[in-house]
Amino acid sequence: MSVTLARRELARIAPGRPSAVTIGVFDGVHRGHQHLVAGLIERARAEDLAAVALTFNPHPRTVIRPGVAVTYLTSLEERVELLQSLGLDAVGVLAFTSELAQLSPRDFLALLVDELQMRLLMIGPDFALGRNRAGTISVMRQVGQELGQTGTRPGGFRVEVAPLLAEDDEKVGSSSVRQALSEGDVSRVRRLLGRPFSLRGPVVTGDQRGRSLGFPTANIAIGLDRALPAYGIYVTRAFVREGSHESCTSIGIRPTFDIEPRPTVETFIIDFDEDIYGQEMRIELLERLRGEQKFESADELVAQMHKDIETTRAYFRAHPTDPSIRHGGSG
């Protein structure tokens, strides 16, 4: 995407009136992001501005540092849906390319003023623009004042910094979510996100091993760039065909059979027997039952699977009105 196409995307989402804007990757759209967006919307409403969020894709790190692998807590589609659900007037996606990366902070901000009539830029305290993070908060404020003095951009824009959201003296950020996810602590992940961590994708044909063991599973195709929790067995709720179902999900490389070079996401939907191949399914991870294990035989594995299913049933009996278990939406 060239700068010309970036301008086109901005023009596409332009609300047609002066706006308050926030910028970031917003991976996960966690409670810290939600806090920032809520502040933006509050300020925008008070000043009769449109509230606009711009998200970069891919992550700037992949362009600035080629070869660095980045995994995402949410897909781009989910990220946009989550941002839109917060009540913003517009959400735009700017493809972060080498052309965009080469823009000076001044040129990039001028682009936002020209296309979005930006009057307010609200950011987090650790936000910076440009190569080597040259566009610091003070630099952005200076640019806002200078643009207002050019005559062609009356008023320029001002910069406000949203206060940091912290939990237990720790910043609520993507790093905290990733750490908790890597430990399989989905309860903490849920607190940081403000919703259960979820995965979604089309149901694809696997090797049918689960069916041969008496536990037919729905295998979800997950992109290689998606962040996954610690390998193991999880209590999940599955959403498919407008319905929600109690389920148990295995995430990992299936060490008992030594056949998977890459992790799989396999969900056993309890009391469900329908053909859903090709359908999109979303699962919410509610609790980790155990880590991934290698069993000495298929019989030992089957015995443990029976225990996992019973523990999953017990979880749902104990949480019949769990407020974190939703019957729709995305995340």
N, C-alpha and C positions, 0 to 999 in steps of 0.2 A: 504494500500500500504506500503510494507516494504521498507527499504533502498535499498534492492536489486532491487525492482521494480522501485524505483526512479532512480537508476542507469540505468535501462533498458530504462526508458523514455528519459533520457538524451542522451543515446546512439542512441535512435531512431531519435532524432532531430539533432544530432551532425552534423554540416555543413562540417566536414572533414578538417577544417583549423582553425587557431587561431581565437578567437572570442572576441567580446565586448558584455557584458551581462548586462541586467538590470533585477531586481527581484521585485516582488510585487504581491498584489492581483489584482490590476488594475480594481477594480469594477467601472463600468461606463465608463471606458476608456475616461475620461473627458479631457478637454484641458490641465490640468496640466500633466496628463499622456502622452498626445500627445506631449507636449513640451519636456518631458523627453526622449521619444522615438526618436523624431526628433534630439535631441542633440546626442543621442547614434548613430544613423545612420550616422550623419555628421562625428563624430569622427571615426567611423568604416571605412567609405569610405576613409577618409584621411590616415588611417593607414593600409589599405588593410586587414581589419578584417571582419569577418561575424558578422552581428548584430542579437542578440538573446534576446528574452524576455521570462522570466519564470513567470508563474502565479500560485499561490497557490489555491487549491480548496479542501475542503471548506475553508472558512476564518479561519486563525489560531486561532482566538478568540474562535471558537467553540470547539477546541481541548484543548487549554490552560485553558479555563474556561468552562467546561462542563455545559450544561444547559442554557447557554446564547444564546438567540435567535438572529440570524443575518438575515437580509433581504438584498437582492442584487438589485442593480440598473440595472444590466444586467444578463441574464442567462450565464452559462459557455460557451455555444455555441456562443452566441452573443459576449461575451468578446473575445473569440479566433478570431472570424471573424473580429471584429473591430481592434484588434491588427495586424492581418495579412494584413488588408487593409492599414496600415501605411507604408508598404514597408520593413518590417523586413525580414531577411533571414530565420528565424525559430522562431516558437512560441511553447513552451512546457508547459504542465500542470503537476504540481507536486501535487499529493494528499497529503494534509497536515495531517499526522497521528501522533499518540503519538510517534512512532518510529522516525519519522523525527524530531519531536519537541525535542527529547532527544539528537540529535546530537549537539556537540559543534560547535560554529561558525567556528572554524578551520577545523573540519571534514567536515562540509557542504561545505565550500569554496574549500577545497581540492577536493571534489567530482566534483565540477564545473570545476576546473582546469584539472582534470584527464579526464573527459568525454567530455568537450566542448573546451578544450585547451584555457580556459579563460585567456586573457591577460589584459583585462580592465573590471572593474565593475563600472557601472555608476548608481548612486542612487540619490534619493531626499534627502534634508537636514535633514529630520526627520526619515530617515530609520534606523532600527536596526535589528539585527538578534538574534534569540535564546530566550530561556526562560529568563524572566525579562529583555529582550532587552539588554542582556550582550554584544552582538556583535555590539558595537558602531562603528562609522566611524573610530576612531583612532585604535580600535582593529582590524578591517578589514584591515586597511592599514598595520598594524604590521604583520598580518597573510600573506598578500601578499608578503611582503619582506622576511619573514621566509621561505615560500614555495619556493621562488626563490633561497634560499641558500642551499636547501636540496640536490641538484644535480639531483634528479629524476624529478624535475619540473622546468626546466631551465627558468629563467626570472620571475617566479612567476606571479603576476598580480599587477596592481596599481588600486587605487580607485579614481574616480572623482565624485564630487557632483554637480548635475545639479542645476542651480539657480532656486529659487522659482518663480512660476508664480502667480501673484496677479492681482486682478481686484477690483478697488475701495478700495485699501488698505486691501483687504481680500484675503487670500489664496484660490486659485482655487483648491478645494479638494472635496472628496466624502462627507464630512460633510456639506459643503456649498450646494452641490447639494441636499442632503437629506433635509436640512432645507427648501430650496426653494420648493422642491416637497411637503413637508408636509403642506406648506402654499398654495399649488395650483398655485404657481407662475411659470407656465410653460414657460413663456418668459425668466425669469432668468435662469431656468433650461437649456433652449436651449442655452443661452449665455455661460453657464459654460461647457456644454457638447460639444458645437460646432456643435450641431445638435438637432433636436427635440427629446424629451424623447419618447420612444416607448415601446409598449408591444406586444408580439406575442405568439401565441399558436394555437392549433386546435379549430375549431368551433364546439361546442357541443350543444346538445339539452337542452334547458331550459324548463321552465314551460309553454311556449307559451303565457304568459300573454301579451307580447308586441304585438303579432299578433292579439290577441282578442281585443286589443285597437286600432288596425289599424296601428300599427308601428312594423312590424316584425323586430326583432333584431337578430344579430349574437352574440352569447355568446362565449367569448374566455376563454378557460380553462387556468387559470394562477396559477402557483405554489404558495404554501403558503409562500415560502421564497422570493417572489418578492416584492420589495418596490413599493407601490402604492402612487399616489398623493392624496391630500385632496379630500374627497368624493365630487362629484358634477357632473356637465354636462360640457363636453368639445367639442370644435370643433376639429375634427380629420380628418386625411386622412388615408383611409384604403387601404392596399395592399393585393390583393388576386388574384390568377390565373394570375400572371404577369401583372395585371392591377392595377391602382390606382383610388380611388373614394372619392368624398366628403362624409363626414359622420359626425355623431354626436354621442357621446359616453357617457353613464352613468356609473359612477364608484361609487359603494357604496352598501348599504344594503337594498335599496328600502323600506324606512320607511313607505310609504303609505300603504303597504300591510303587514308589520311586519312578513315577512316570511323568511328573509335571516339571518342566524347566521353568515355568512361570506360574505365578499364583492364579488360582481360580476362585470364583465366588459361586458357591453352590447352595441353593436354598431348598430345604424340605418344607413344603407348605402343609400344615397339619389339616387333616380331614378335607383334602382337596384332590380331585382327580379330573382335571380338565387339560386339554391340549392347548398350551399357551406358547408354543414355539413361534418365534417371530414377533410376539407381543412385547411391548415395553413393560418392564417391571421395575419397581423401585422398592428398596428395602430400607427400613430404619433400624439402626443398631441400638438395642435397648440395654443389654447387659452381656458381659462376657462370662461364659460358663467355664471355660478352661482353655489352656493353650493347646496348640497342635501336638499330637502324639503319634509316635510310630508303634503300631501294634504288631505282635508276633504272628497273628493270623487274622483272616477275615472274620472268623467267629468272634474273636475278642473285640474287633472293631464294631461288629453288629451289636454285641451286648452293650457296649458303651453308647452306641447311637440310640438304643432304646432308653437308656438312662438320660441321655441328653434331651430326648423328646419329652420324657416325663417331667424333667426339671423345667423345660420350657412351658409345658402346660401349667405347672405349679406357679411359675412366674405370672402368667396371665390371670390365674385364679386369684393371686395375691394383689394384682394391680388391675382390677376391673375398670377403674376410672382414672387410670394414670393420665394426668393432663398432658404429658409429653407425647402420648400416643395419639397421633392425629389420623384422621380418616380421609386425607386428601392433601393437596398442595404439593410442594416440591422442596428440595433442599439437598 
